[in-house]
Every structure is written in structure tokens, then in C-alpha cells.
């Protein structure tokens, strides 16, 4: 079946076309048409001038709609995937917490079951946030389950369903060797919940470390005598950094500083959303730890931040308003960069031959429509 989307502002890496059209043939994009050009199709959708972008890729999201990945229920994964789809996220990595081996194995099983018959956003793999973190940098992770890096454990989990991404502390004993082994089998390793020095970072990078998890949060800060992971992320030209763009985890000035000084090809927007995303304020829990959500901000009883309630497109809106950077550049950080890093090479562009994972946004960055594998899955 061929579908033609007309009257769209097409935004893709390096592209911003007002009044353009996109032809979808089956699951793929067949053509991008300039204003005035047309093509035959079985179905036509008038975008009404809305922004048409590559579907967002959220590599770090724990939950939404009152459900958490670590509920270990396929119904929870379906609820989260439905919420993410309504945000314009077409691909996401269900993200775990620092929990026991059996729980993590159960997560992999239910994500696999969901992936066999998805109703919302696609889940090509999971993101293990912990348990191989620094106990002094737990943040909202449960310290009771922190343990040394264990490649056999991850291999077992990866055999159940692909582990595409691991957030861990590279300074801990055995971590560098683990990074080398995990990288060799295609797992992206990211430094997070870590007190690593710049020297630690360089050793980990040489072993295969590629990312930094939720930049500036629960990581060693930049200091004029030791630049830590924050300074490492700004200085290094290769490492990609995750950013929660809710103006809470990073203030507006820090977001501006980062997007101004770090190459856009190395930035990846995430939500780090919790079960309380898409839910009203009130009490909740995260990995067995009580949290409270007030004014859309999730915190532990200690007052520490605990993930976010951010909806993906609002992060993009925040960054565009703060930095003034063109959307044709910023969309690299919403899908293209993540796709390239994870080896999802058919995603992240509105261009012929790419999978037709697309989102239509109105002027307020609210989702108008989400298209996954060429099929309209959500309409506002």
C-alpha cells in the first residue's frame, strides 16, 4: 500500500522543506517530494503544515502511564509503549533499574514477548541501567542490589533478549575488562552513576566506552583540578552524551552551554521517564524506593531527583527555544545519533529507503500523528 503525506514541513538531518510531501510504500519511504510535486498513492494524508520528522528514539525510559519496565509484565510494556507512541517515540529501549538477576531476566522475557506482537513503539532491545554502578553514586537506584560487573550475567540476559545498552561505573573493579567484552558482542557501554576521573574515562574509552548516561546527573562533576565525567564529556570529541532536556535535570544555561559547545552529532536527547510520566502528581515508587511527584518533578524522600515525567517532544521544544538552533540540526539528537550508535541504520531520516517511522507535530510540539513501519498507529 502506498500512502502520500502532503502539505508537511519536512524536517530531517540537514533538511527543512515547507510544503513538501512524503511517499510511503509499505514499510519504507519511497520518495520525498518538493512543493508542487506529487505522486500516485492509495491513501493521502494532508499534514496541514505540521512538522514531519523522523520518529523519536528514546534510549533511556523506565516507564509511563503508571507502569514500569521492571513490573515484569507484558501489559506494563504495552502501556509504556502506547504512551511513548503518543509522544512521537517510534523506538525505545525499556530501561531497567539496579535489581536482582531474576528480575532482570524476567524483564528481558516480557520485552521479548511484547516485541513479538507490538502495539506501540518498537523495542529492539533493553537498556540495563545498573546494577554495575558506584554505590556512592546510586541516586534513585537501590543500593541493595549494586554488584560488580558480571559479563556472564549480561550474556545470559542477552541470550533471552538483546541487551543493546548498559549504563555502568567504569572506575569500579573489573569494569574496564567488562566493557571490552561487552563491546565486542555489540553492546553499547555508557558511563553512569559513576565517580570516574578523566583517567578512568580514558581507560574505559580505550576499552570501548561510547556514551555518558544522563549527563551531569549522578556523575563526577567538572573541577579545575579534576574534570571528572562532566569535563570528559565536554572535552572528548567522540563520546556521545545523553541529555534530559526538561530544564530540571540540567538548567537552561547548562543546556545552552552543552548544545553550543558539544558537536550536535554527539548529543542524544532522552526522557529518563518513570511510571509517573503521563500520570497526575502524587506518591509512587521506583525500584522499591518511595518517590513523590510534585509539579511534574519526581524526587526521592531525600529530595534527590528520580528520573523525569518529560514527554519527548517537549524536550526538543525546550532546546530549540533555549538555543535557537535550527530543527534540521536538533533532529540529529532526537533520532539519527541514537540510531547510528545502536546500529539501527534504517532509522533516523526522512529519506528514500529509510523505514517509515515518522511523527507529525503541531506548532506547540504536540503529537498529531505517529507512523510506525509505514502504518498510522496513533492520531490525536
C-alpha positions as CSV (number, residue, x, y, z in Angstrom):
1,X,0.0,0.0,0.0
2,X,1.2,3.5,-0.9
3,X,0.5,6.5,1.4
4,X,1.2,10.1,0.4
5,X,1.6,12.7,3.2
6,X,1.2,16.1,1.7
7,X,1.5,19.7,2.9
8,X,4.1,18.9,5.5
9,X,7.1,20.8,6.8
10,X,9.6,18.0,6.4
11,X,12.4,18.2,9.0
12,X,15.3,15.7,8.8
13,X,19.1,16.0,9.4
14,X,20.2,18.8,7.2
15,X,16.7,19.2,5.6
16,X,13.8,21.7,6.3
17,X,11.2,21.7,3.4
18,X,8.0,23.7,3.9
19,X,5.0,22.3,1.9
20,X,6.7,19.1,1.0
21,X,5.3,15.6,0.6
22,X,6.5,12.1,1.5
23,X,5.5,8.9,-0.3
24,X,5.4,5.7,1.8
25,X,5.4,2.3,0.1
26,X,4.7,-0.5,2.6
27,X,7.2,0.0,5.5
28,X,9.6,2.2,3.6
29,X,9.9,5.8,2.5
30,X,9.8,5.8,-1.3
31,X,10.2,9.4,-2.1
32,X,10.5,12.9,-0.6
33,X,8.8,15.4,-2.9
34,X,9.3,19.2,-3.2
35,X,6.4,21.6,-3.1
36,X,4.3,21.2,-6.2
37,X,5.5,17.7,-6.9
38,X,3.0,14.8,-6.4
39,X,2.8,11.0,-6.8
40,X,0.1,8.4,-7.1
41,X,-1.0,6.7,-3.8
42,X,-3.7,4.5,-2.4
43,X,-4.2,6.9,0.5
44,X,-3.4,10.6,1.0
45,X,-2.9,12.4,4.3
46,X,-3.0,16.2,4.5
47,X,-0.5,17.2,7.2
48,X,-1.9,20.7,7.3
49,X,1.5,22.3,7.6
50,X,2.5,20.2,10.6
51,X,6.2,19.3,11.2
52,X,7.1,15.8,9.8
53,X,10.2,14.4,11.5
54,X,11.9,11.0,11.9
55,X,10.2,9.2,14.7
56,X,11.9,9.8,18.0
57,X,14.2,7.2,19.5
58,X,14.3,7.1,23.3
59,X,17.2,5.0,24.5
60,X,16.5,5.7,28.2
61,X,13.0,5.3,29.6
62,X,11.9,3.3,32.6
63,X,8.1,3.7,32.4
64,X,5.0,5.8,31.8
65,X,1.2,5.6,32.3
66,X,1.6,4.2,35.8
67,X,3.7,1.2,34.6
68,X,7.4,0.4,35.0
69,X,9.6,-1.8,32.8
70,X,10.6,-3.7,36.0
71,X,7.0,-4.6,36.7
72,X,7.9,-7.7,34.7
73,X,4.5,-7.7,33.0
74,X,3.9,-7.6,29.3
75,X,0.8,-5.5,29.9
76,X,3.1,-2.9,31.5
77,X,5.4,-2.8,28.5
78,X,2.3,-2.4,26.3
79,X,1.1,0.6,28.3
80,X,4.5,2.2,28.3
81,X,4.9,1.6,24.5
82,X,1.5,3.2,23.9
83,X,2.4,6.3,25.9
84,X,5.8,6.6,24.1
85,X,4.0,6.3,20.8
86,X,1.7,9.2,21.8
87,X,4.9,11.2,22.4
88,X,6.1,10.5,18.9
89,X,8.6,7.9,20.0
90,X,8.7,5.1,17.5
91,X,11.6,3.2,19.0
92,X,12.5,2.9,22.7
93,X,14.8,0.8,24.9
94,X,12.9,-0.4,28.0
95,X,15.2,0.6,30.8
96,X,15.8,-1.4,33.9
97,X,16.9,-0.5,37.4
98,X,19.5,-1.9,39.8
99,X,17.7,-5.1,40.7
100,X,18.4,-8.8,41.1
101,X,19.3,-11.2,38.3
102,X,16.0,-13.0,38.2
103,X,14.1,-9.7,37.9
104,X,16.3,-8.5,35.1
105,X,15.8,-11.9,33.3
106,X,12.0,-11.5,33.7
107,X,12.2,-8.0,32.1
108,X,14.0,-9.5,29.1
109,X,11.4,-12.2,28.8
110,X,8.4,-9.8,28.8
111,X,10.1,-7.3,26.4
112,X,10.7,-10.3,24.1
113,X,7.0,-11.3,24.3
114,X,5.9,-7.7,23.6
115,X,8.3,-7.4,20.6
116,X,6.7,-10.4,19.0
117,X,3.3,-8.6,18.8
118,X,3.9,-4.8,19.4
119,X,1.0,-2.4,19.7
120,X,3.0,0.8,20.1
121,X,6.7,1.9,19.9
122,X,9.2,-0.7,18.8
123,X,11.6,-2.3,21.3
124,X,14.7,-3.7,19.6
125,X,16.5,-4.3,22.9
126,X,16.8,-3.3,26.5
127,X,18.9,-0.8,28.4
128,X,20.4,-2.0,31.7
129,X,20.9,1.0,34.0
130,X,22.9,-0.7,36.7
131,X,23.4,-2.9,38.6
132,X,27.2,-2.3,38.0
133,X,27.3,1.2,39.4
134,X,29.3,3.0,42.1
135,X,27.4,2.6,45.4
136,X,28.4,6.2,46.2
137,X,26.5,7.4,43.1
138,X,23.3,5.5,43.4
139,X,20.9,8.4,43.0
140,X,17.5,6.8,42.6
141,X,19.0,3.3,42.2
142,X,18.5,0.7,45.0
143,X,21.9,0.2,46.7
144,X,20.9,-3.2,48.0
145,X,21.4,-4.7,44.5
146,X,24.6,-2.9,43.4
147,X,27.3,-5.5,42.5
148,X,30.5,-5.9,40.4
149,X,30.3,-6.1,36.6
150,X,29.4,-9.6,35.6
151,X,29.8,-10.5,31.9
152,X,28.3,-13.9,32.4
153,X,25.1,-12.4,33.8
154,X,24.8,-10.0,30.9
155,X,25.5,-12.8,28.4
156,X,22.6,-14.8,29.9
157,X,20.3,-11.8,29.7
158,X,21.4,-11.1,26.2
159,X,20.5,-14.6,25.2
160,X,17.0,-14.0,26.4
161,X,16.6,-10.7,24.5
162,X,19.2,-8.3,23.1
163,X,20.9,-6.1,25.7
164,X,21.8,-3.1,23.5
165,X,22.9,-0.7,26.1
166,X,24.4,-0.8,29.6
167,X,24.9,2.2,32.0
168,X,27.7,1.4,34.5
169,X,30.5,2.9,36.5
170,X,33.8,2.4,34.6
171,X,36.0,3.1,37.7
172,X,34.8,0.0,39.6
173,X,37.0,-3.2,39.8
174,X,36.7,-5.3,36.7
175,X,34.7,-2.7,34.8
176,X,37.2,-2.0,32.0
177,X,37.6,-5.7,31.2
178,X,33.8,-6.0,31.2
179,X,33.5,-3.0,28.8
180,X,35.9,-4.7,26.4
181,X,33.9,-7.9,26.4
182,X,30.5,-6.3,26.1
183,X,31.6,-4.0,23.3
184,X,33.0,-7.0,21.4
185,X,29.5,-8.5,21.2
186,X,27.8,-5.3,20.1
187,X,26.6,-3.8,23.4
188,X,26.9,-0.1,23.8
189,X,28.5,0.8,27.2
190,X,27.8,4.1,28.9
191,X,29.3,5.7,32.0
192,X,26.7,6.5,34.6
193,X,26.1,6.6,38.3
194,X,29.9,7.0,38.4
195,X,32.6,8.9,40.2
196,X,35.2,8.3,37.5
197,X,38.1,10.6,36.9
198,X,39.3,11.7,33.5
199,X,42.0,9.0,33.7
200,X,39.3,6.4,34.4
201,X,37.3,7.7,31.5
202,X,40.2,7.4,29.1
203,X,40.9,3.8,30.1
204,X,37.2,2.9,29.6
205,X,37.0,4.7,26.3
206,X,40.1,2.7,25.1
207,X,38.2,-0.5,26.0
208,X,35.1,0.6,24.1
209,X,33.0,3.0,26.2
210,X,30.9,5.2,23.9
211,X,28.3,7.1,25.9
212,X,27.7,9.0,29.1
213,X,24.4,8.4,30.9
214,X,22.0,11.3,31.8
215,X,24.8,13.9,31.5
216,X,25.8,15.8,34.7
217,X,23.4,13.7,36.9
218,X,25.0,11.2,39.2
219,X,28.4,11.6,37.7
220,X,31.7,13.2,38.8
221,X,31.5,16.9,38.2
222,X,33.9,19.2,36.4
223,X,36.5,20.8,38.7
224,X,39.6,22.9,37.8
225,X,41.9,20.2,39.2
226,X,39.9,17.1,38.0
227,X,37.5,17.4,35.2
228,X,35.6,14.2,36.0
229,X,33.0,12.7,33.7
230,X,31.3,16.1,33.0
231,X,34.5,17.6,31.8
232,X,35.3,14.4,29.9
233,X,32.0,14.6,28.0
234,X,32.7,18.2,27.0
235,X,36.3,17.6,26.1
236,X,36.2,14.3,24.2
237,X,35.2,14.6,20.5
238,X,33.9,11.0,20.2
239,X,31.8,10.2,23.3
240,X,28.1,10.7,23.0
241,X,26.1,12.1,25.9
242,X,22.5,11.5,26.9
243,X,20.7,14.6,28.0
244,X,17.4,15.0,29.8
245,X,16.1,18.3,28.4
246,X,13.4,19.1,31.0
247,X,15.1,22.2,32.3
248,X,15.2,20.4,35.7
249,X,18.0,17.8,35.5
250,X,20.0,20.5,33.6
251,X,19.2,24.2,34.0
252,X,18.6,26.2,30.9
253,X,22.2,27.7,30.9
254,X,23.7,24.2,31.1
255,X,21.6,23.0,28.2
256,X,22.7,26.0,26.2
257,X,26.3,25.5,27.2
258,X,26.2,21.8,26.2
259,X,24.4,22.3,22.9
260,X,26.6,25.3,22.0
261,X,30.0,23.6,22.7
262,X,29.4,19.9,22.1
263,X,29.0,18.8,18.4
264,X,25.4,18.0,17.7
265,X,26.4,14.6,16.3
266,X,27.4,13.6,19.8
267,X,24.2,14.6,21.6
268,X,21.2,12.3,22.3
269,X,18.0,13.5,23.9
270,X,16.3,11.2,26.3
271,X,13.4,11.3,28.7
272,X,14.5,9.0,31.6
273,X,10.8,8.8,32.2
274,X,9.3,7.0,35.1
275,X,5.9,5.2,35.7
276,X,4.7,8.6,36.9
277,X,5.0,10.1,33.4
278,X,1.5,10.6,31.8
279,X,0.1,10.5,35.4
280,X,-1.1,13.1,37.9
281,X,1.1,14.3,40.8
282,X,1.3,12.1,43.9
283,X,3.3,9.3,45.6
284,X,4.9,6.4,43.7
285,X,7.9,4.1,43.8
286,X,11.0,3.3,41.8
287,X,12.8,0.0,42.2
288,X,11.4,-0.3,45.7
289,X,12.3,3.2,46.7
290,X,9.4,5.6,47.5
291,X,9.1,8.8,45.4
292,X,6.9,11.8,45.3
293,X,5.8,13.8,42.2
294,X,5.0,17.4,42.7
295,X,4.6,19.9,39.9
296,X,5.7,17.2,37.4
297,X,9.0,16.7,39.2
298,X,9.8,13.3,40.7
299,X,12.0,13.1,43.8
300,X,13.1,10.6,46.4
301,X,12.1,11.3,50.0
302,X,15.7,12.7,50.4
303,X,14.9,15.3,47.8
304,X,17.1,13.9,45.1
305,X,15.8,13.8,41.6
306,X,14.4,10.5,40.5
307,X,14.0,10.3,36.7
308,X,11.5,12.5,34.9
309,X,8.0,12.9,33.7
310,X,9.2,14.5,30.5
311,X,7.4,13.8,27.2
312,X,10.0,13.5,24.4
313,X,8.9,16.3,22.1
314,X,8.7,18.8,24.9
315,X,12.4,18.3,25.4
316,X,13.0,19.2,21.8
317,X,10.9,22.3,22.2
318,X,12.8,23.3,25.2
319,X,16.2,23.0,23.5
320,X,15.0,24.9,20.4
321,X,13.7,27.7,22.4
322,X,16.8,27.9,24.6
323,X,19.4,27.6,21.9
324,X,17.7,28.9,18.8
325,X,19.4,26.2,16.8
326,X,17.6,25.0,13.6
327,X,15.4,21.9,13.9
328,X,17.2,20.4,11.0
329,X,20.2,20.2,13.3
330,X,18.4,19.3,16.5
331,X,16.7,16.3,15.0
332,X,20.0,14.6,14.9
333,X,19.8,14.4,18.6
334,X,16.2,13.1,18.7
335,X,16.8,10.0,16.5
336,X,19.7,10.0,14.0
337,X,22.5,9.9,16.5
338,X,20.9,7.2,18.6
339,X,20.1,5.1,15.5
340,X,23.8,5.3,14.3
341,X,25.1,4.5,17.8
342,X,22.9,1.4,18.2
343,X,23.3,0.1,14.7
344,X,19.7,0.9,13.6
345,X,20.9,2.2,10.3
346,X,17.5,2.2,8.6
347,X,16.1,4.8,11.1
348,X,16.5,8.5,11.8
349,X,16.0,10.2,8.4
350,X,13.1,11.2,6.3
351,X,14.7,9.9,3.1
352,X,14.1,7.3,0.4
353,X,14.9,3.8,1.6
354,X,14.6,4.5,5.3
355,X,11.9,2.8,7.4
356,X,8.8,4.9,7.6
357,X,8.9,5.7,11.3
358,X,7.6,9.2,11.4
359,X,6.0,11.8,13.7
360,X,3.8,14.8,12.9
361,X,4.0,17.6,15.4
362,X,1.9,20.8,15.6
363,X,3.4,24.3,16.4
364,X,3.3,23.5,20.1
365,X,5.2,20.2,19.6
366,X,2.1,18.2,20.5
367,X,1.9,14.9,18.6
368,X,-0.6,15.0,15.7
369,X,0.2,11.5,14.3
370,X,2.7,8.7,14.8
371,X,3.6,6.4,11.9
372,X,5.5,3.1,12.6
373,X,6.6,0.8,9.8
374,X,4.5,2.8,7.4
375,X,1.3,2.3,9.4
376,X,-0.6,5.1,11.2
377,X,-0.5,3.8,14.7
378,X,-1.7,7.0,16.6
379,X,-3.8,10.0,15.7
380,X,-4.5,12.8,18.2
